[in-house]
Amino acid sequence: MSLRDRLNNELKQAMREKNTAKRDVIRSITAAIKEAEQEKREKLTKAALAKHNVTAPGGQGDADAMAAYGDAVDEAVAAENVDEKATLTDEEILEVIQRMIKRQRDALQEAEEAGRDDIVQEAQAEINLLSEFLPRQLTREEIEAEARAVIDEVGAEGPRDIGKVMGPLTNKLKGQAEGRVISEVVKDLLSE
């Protein structure tokens, strides 16, 4: 089952159970997905128009020129399969959810510093609900094992090689660990 299908099923279940907190979090996820898809669609459309040399008519443009432009846009978008490509994959949806969690963690930290326990509780509850849709997160020990393998693979020897390790390791652990934790582990291992 795709992550999108799981979100839809969980939304229906939350609505049946009258679980407003979960319902609202899932709705915010779907809104963020739609926003990300719209941004992706706009980028793909611009690229398709450039590739097919489609430019808007200058000045006011008459009705025929505008109609021809509209047809050319439709053809370019169809030729490049923009609508299908703009649909987010499960991996991209996970990235959206991870960004939402990061935002909530930032809000949680600010609320803690301001002494706002009510906001801290809300942010933590939202983080917990968002985290339900992520794959199981690796433990620090599991991250260390993966990091050691990548360090050996790329031949990293010290702190100056952090960049060599972070790229491949981050790609390998995408969705399974936070970048902050991965970075801490790599820094610790390379400074030994």
Buried (B, 14 or more C-beta within 10 A) or exposed (E): EEBBEBBBEBBEEBBEEEBEEBBEBBBBBBEBBEEBBEEBBEEBBEBBBEEBEBEEEEEEEEEEBEEBBEEBBEEBBEEBEBEEEBEBEBEBBBBBBBEBBBBBBEBBEEBBEEEBEEBBEBBBBBBEBBEEBBEEBBEEEBBBEBBBEBBEEBEBEEEEBBEBBBEBBBEBBBBBBBBEBBBEBBEEBBEE
